Amino acid sequence: MKWLITGAGGMVASDLRNALAARGEDFLPLTRSDLDITDSRAVTTAVVDAQPSIIVNCAGYTRVDDAESNERLANAINGSSVELLAEAANAAEALLVHISTDFVFDGRSQRPYDINDRTGPLSVYGRSKLLGEHAASHARKHVIVRTSWLFGTSGPNFVEAIRGQIQKGTNPLRVVNDQRGRPTYTSHLADAIIRIANLDARGMIHYADEPECTWYDFARAIVEELGSDIAVKPVSTEDFTRPATRPAYSVLSTERYERLTGVRPESWREGLREYLENRG
């Protein structure tokens, strides 16, 4: 079995590469400079040359606020390019594993979002990712993995943002306490992707670490793990004006993942400790 990974320089792909290497798997990682996924001919050539059994699309336009003023680019990378990958996957008879997001929901739910719940993205980024989901479903063999609040050692993330504020001497830290989700360590997500791909599962699956919390809760845990005595002050979303609207509640139900794999999601707190040890 051979894996082809797009967006191989990003957080998720970097940990996926490490996880596959540790298992002795055959894989081809393609970074943005190796493959422009918006180029139809380049996508076709890459897949024909590699002849993969599994294509994992880790490429994406992830700058949520910038997407508000770059809708065409976000839609091209997160949406229409996935159609190209789906077509290439069909030609190669490969499984397409596509990574999506909790931002496809409107945040009005009173319970964790199930895979079949109605979507309603509030931002350009969310809408572009929903386009990608629809495109991925055109692959005859496909799995769409929605996840949330990612942090990993190979990219910018919330943990580093908090650490940066601590290093600058910001005190107190003001962090929103009215947005709830499930932080996810990308190393844990990489293991989940491999587990899912090896199952012969199809369709939509949610994976996120446990338990749910607010950004304020997450920040307090980061400060504690760093051994800092800086105060963390809870504030509301209204105190931070940002171009893109975030869902107030985007907790993902991982029931289908647990049922298919027989494995519970891992702890983001344990992932945070491992992250800090590895990143230093």
Secondary structure, DSSP 8 states (H G I E B T S, - for coil): -EEEEESTTSHHHHHHHHHHHHTT-EEEEE-TTT--TT-HHHHHHHHHHH--SEEEE------TTGGGG-HHHHHIIIIIHHHHHHHHHHHHT-EEEEEEEGGGS-S--SS-B-TTS-----SHHHHHHHHHHHHHTTSSSEEEEEE-SEE-TTS--HHHHHHHHHHHT-SSEEEESS-EE--EEHHHHHHHHHHHHTTT--EEEE---B--EEHHHHHHHHHHHTT----EEEE-GGGS--SS---SB--B--HHHHHHHS----BHHHHHHHHHHHH-
